[in-house]
Amino acid sequence: MFGPTTAREAICSGMVDDFRFFVVPMAVGAGLRALPDHAHLDLELVEHRIFGNGTAYLHYRPRRLGTGGHTETPQEALVSRVRSSLAEVPTHREVSMFGGELSS
């Protein structure tokens, strides 16, 4: 997926766990941003290379969240929130067409 258009929702919701950028030393005066507006990301650089023509390759991943030795990625945090909210949904009961509960 690419940048601020196609991948916007995935990036802003924390579902992207790998960012790779090529920074080319050339000014063109226009174009799309690499990331969408209002994206708040805490990234760590995991790999980089500088090529002979000055182009920089930068590879980032989201920093892990958490304390006390337990860490989770933003995606794992999202899954945890969804699971905990689903756990709060009451289970359904089978009811007969006459309105009474069916025995288990």
VENWO-V908371 format. One record per pair of residues at least 24 apart in sequence whose C-alpha atoms are under 10 Angstrom apart, sorted by the first residue. I is the first residue (numbers start at 1). J is the second residue. Records with the same first field share a line. If there is no record, write none. Layout:
I = J ; J
This chain:
2 = 34 ; 35
3 = 32 ; 33 ; 34 ; 35 ; 36
4 = 32 ; 33 ; 34 ; 35 ; 36 ; 37 ; 39
5 = 32 ; 33 ; 34 ; 35 ; 36
6 = 36
7 = 35 ; 36
8 = 35 ; 36 ; 37 ; 38 ; 39
9 = 36 ; 39
11 = 35 ; 36 ; 39 ; 40 ; 41
12 = 36 ; 37 ; 38 ; 39 ; 40 ; 41
13 = 39 ; 40 ; 74 ; 75 ; 78
14 = 39 ; 40 ; 41 ; 62 ; 73 ; 74 ; 75 ; 76 ; 77 ; 78
15 = 62 ; 73 ; 74 ; 75 ; 76 ; 78 ; 79
16 = 61 ; 62 ; 73 ; 74 ; 75
17 = 43 ; 60 ; 61 ; 62 ; 63 ; 73 ; 74 ; 75
18 = 43 ; 46 ; 59 ; 60 ; 61 ; 62
19 = 43 ; 44 ; 45 ; 46 ; 58 ; 59 ; 60 ; 61 ; 62
20 = 45 ; 47 ; 48 ; 57 ; 58 ; 59 ; 60 ; 61
21 = 48 ; 56 ; 57 ; 58 ; 59 ; 60
22 = 48 ; 49 ; 50 ; 55 ; 56 ; 57 ; 58 ; 59
23 = 50 ; 54 ; 55 ; 56 ; 57 ; 58
24 = 51 ; 53 ; 54 ; 55 ; 56 ; 57
25 = 53 ; 54 ; 55 ; 56
26 = 54 ; 55
41 = 74
42 = 74
